Amino acid sequence: MIGRPTRRKGYVDGMVLFYGGFRAGIGGGLCQLSNLIYWMTLHTPLQVTERHRHSYDVFPDSGRTQPFGSGATCAYNYLDLQIYNPTEDIYQLSVYVSDEELIGEWRCTAQPLYRYQVYEREHRITQEAWGGYARHNVIGRKVFSREGELLDDEWITENHALMMYSPLLAQNAEDTESTEKAQAAQTAENTEKAQAAQTAENTEKATIFTG
């Protein structure tokens, strides 16, 4: 579906994941495109006929908005993302880039009949014999009718990836984020109490003065 990235087609050098590390390569970053297309497709009746998971978990979960393992890697000419349309409707893929984001959508000639919720289950991290860690999970998908009735709960895929960072690093990042949020909330609460106390004091002074 993505094809071979070449300079003639307009591709430039970008970051390529290579055995858990990084290097420059023509069309580097295309996995962001395949990730997006795969994620969008899981929210349609289209069927994924070929998809390959990432072998390495490179980035911690801090700031993650989608389940681990919900992307798709690609590498010409042996790893591709292929999608089949089993419906009688026409689908059009639209992808474009803003100043900071990659944006895409599946367009269809018919109104959607179903709503999809993609989620993870059976998530676990295991310490391997070689001293590092591996991460595992299962991606599932719930299918709802227009009225919100649960129609199906499907198995989508299973992921296994070598972690290129310590899971304690990810936990520390989450703890730091939680601490910062708690501190911000406490500061806001203290400020609100101080303002309320000052308002009450000013009101009391005004009452004494007018009396």
Secondary structure, DSSP 8 states (H G I E B T S, - for coil): ------TTTT--EEEEEETTEEEEEETTTHHHHHHHHHHHHTTSS-EEEE-B--SEE-S-STT--S-TT---B-BTTTB--EEE--SSS-EEEEEEE-SS-EEEEEEESS---EEEEEEEEEEEEEE-TTS-EEEEEEEEEEEEETT--EEEEEEEEEEEEEESS-HHHHHHHHHHHHHHHHHHHHHHHHHHHHHHHHHHHHHHHHHHHH-
